[in-house]
């Protein structure tokens, strides 16, 4: 059933909770932002013809060659784990999830010029979309910290670290997509 009418009064029920909570609660907001991010990353995946392939070190002798859609799908899987944790389920982001992000960031950094300052978002459509996903990730991270600090739910250190690293990876991917399309980065003029 796609509707129950139980949320018509502005409340919702989350995992492992016998009582209903307000849809305006910090927990509901965190779950909503994570859901929004997951959906936006899904939209980025629809740009198949624009997606480059990336060689990512796996700790073995030969790096793994992954299409961008695979990397984005792994992000979505991890976002479901994060949502489950925020909702109170016994799910956690593990070190391997964070290491996977870091390996991909490291692979991208070997290809791109070092960052020397701020850059203007844009270039290709996919790059701009990845930058929007990055900003949604930053909002999700702030909301997770709020939930954690206000004691609504205990958010694991792994989940907080993953959110932080995820925004870094999305920034790196946006730069990488422009790089593979031959588009140079431009700095703001501040005039």
Buried (B, 14 or more C-beta within 10 A) or exposed (E): EEEEEEEEEEBBBBEEEEEBBEBEBBBBBBBBBBBBBBEBBEEBBEBEEBBEEBBBBEEEEEBBEBBBBBBBBBBBEBBEBBBBBBBBEEBBBBEEBBEBBBBBBEBBBEEEEEEEEEBEBBBBEBBBBBBBBBBBBBBBBEBBBBBBEEEBBEBBEBBBBBBBBBBBBBBBBBBBBBBBBEBEBEEEEEE
